[in-house]
């Protein structure tokens, strides 16, 4: 996908105006021409990532054909989180660095992250993303994705408890846990806010906020933090 020079100039101006925050916007075709629609970044840490607000309003204007955002602190090449979100959006992504004025680009091509070593980006590459990916790849179980704002557990929400039945999970005793079961934990939270997959040999595969995804010992800390053990109905 190509962008006209005047459209690139408009996007770059937006990125410079928002720096050091990440800008974000959408490109839509309106009456046969590409138009750039600046959108609001409503992320709680807008200097680190973006959460785009205004998709529906732009969709009312025309057909959305691309997503745009800036990298004020890093090179313009798409990050792993960008590539994951690009796959989810099913649209091309354009990225610009407002300081160097360099551009990056990615488009959906079947990109899949490895289980271990993922950078954490809440709502894009987080513990639930890892759970969804693992169940899809290992068991061909497609779990729904859910919009989840930063620190949702501190805002009266209880996403895991409210939805695990809907996704086909049932409670089991922690003493019954087998490889492939799901463990929900309270990590500095009043409600379960972290999910880990038990993979056997007293190990879990999970992605803790602020850390890389990893395989860790299911020891005393995680054991004491456990709220529920769950098994999918297909197993």
Long-range contacts (C-beta under 8 A, 24 or more apart in sequence): 1-65, 1-66, 1-92, 1-105, 1-107, 3-27, 3-34, 3-94, 4-34, 7-34, 7-35, 7-36, 8-96, 8-103, 10-36, 11-36, 11-68, 11-94, 11-96, 12-96, 12-98, 12-101, 14-38, 14-70, 15-70, 15-72, 15-96, 15-97, 15-98, 16-98, 18-70, 18-72, 18-98, 19-70, 19-72, 19-98, 19-99, 20-47, 20-72, 20-73, 21-46, 21-47, 21-72, 22-46, 22-47, 22-48, 22-49, 22-50, 22-69, 22-70, 22-71, 22-72, 23-50, 23-68, 23-69, 23-70, 23-98, 24-50, 24-52, 24-67, 24-68, 24-69, 24-70, 25-52, 25-67, 25-68, 25-69, 26-52, 26-54, 26-55, 26-58, 26-64, 26-66, 26-67, 26-68, 27-64, 27-65, 27-66, 27-67, 27-68, 27-94, 28-58, 28-59, 28-61, 28-62, 28-63, 28-64, 28-65, 29-62, 29-63, 29-65, 30-61, 30-62, 31-62, 34-65, 35-61, 35-62, 36-68, 37-61, 41-69, 43-150, 44-149, 44-150, 44-151, 45-150, 47-72, 47-73, 48-73, 49-81, 49-121, 49-122, 49-124, 51-123, 51-149, 64-91, 65-91, 65-92, 66-91, 66-92, 66-93, 66-94, 67-91, 67-92, 67-93, 67-94, 68-93, 68-94, 68-95, 68-96, 69-93, 69-95, 70-95, 70-96, 70-97, 70-98, 71-95, 71-96, 71-97, 71-104, 72-97, 72-98, 72-99, 75-100, 75-102, 75-104, 76-100, 76-102, 76-103, 76-104, 77-104, 78-104, 78-105, 78-106, 79-119, 80-113, 80-118, 80-119, 80-125, 81-119, 81-121, 81-124, 81-125, 82-106, 83-111, 84-111, 84-113, 84-124, 84-125, 84-129, 85-124, 86-111, 87-111, 88-145, 112-137, 115-205, 115-213, 116-205, 116-212, 116-213, 116-214, 116-215, 117-212, 117-213, 117-214, 118-207, 118-212, 118-213, 119-212, 120-207, 120-208, 120-209, 120-210, 120-211, 120-212, 120-213, 122-148, 122-150, 122-209, 123-147, 123-148, 123-149, 123-150, 125-207, 126-207, 126-209, 127-194, 127-195, 127-196, 127-206, 127-207, 127-208, 127-209, 128-195, 129-207, 130-195, 130-197, 130-205, 130-206, 130-207, 130-213, 131-182, 131-195, 131-197, 134-197, 134-205, 135-232, 138-180, 139-180, 139-232, 139-234, 139-235, 141-168, 141-232, 141-234, 143-167, 152-193, 153-189, 153-190, 153-191, 153-193, 154-189, 154-190, 157-191, 158-191, 158-192, 160-184, 160-191, 160-192, 160-193, 160-195, 160-228, 161-191, 161-192, 161-228, 164-228, 164-230, 167-232, 168-232, 168-233, 168-234, 169-230, 169-231, 169-232, 169-233, 170-230, 170-231, 170-233, 171-228, 171-229, 171-230, 172-229, 172-230, 172-231, 173-229, 174-223, 174-226, 174-229, 176-229, 176-231, 177-229, 178-231, 180-231, 180-232, 180-235, 181-229, 181-230, 181-231, 181-235, 182-229, 182-230, 182-231, 182-232, 183-218, 183-222, 183-226, 183-228, 183-229, 183-230, 184-226, 184-227, 184-228, 184-229, 184-230, 185-222, 185-225, 185-226, 185-227, 186-225, 186-227, 187-225, 191-227, 192-227, 192-228, 194-225, 196-222, 198-229
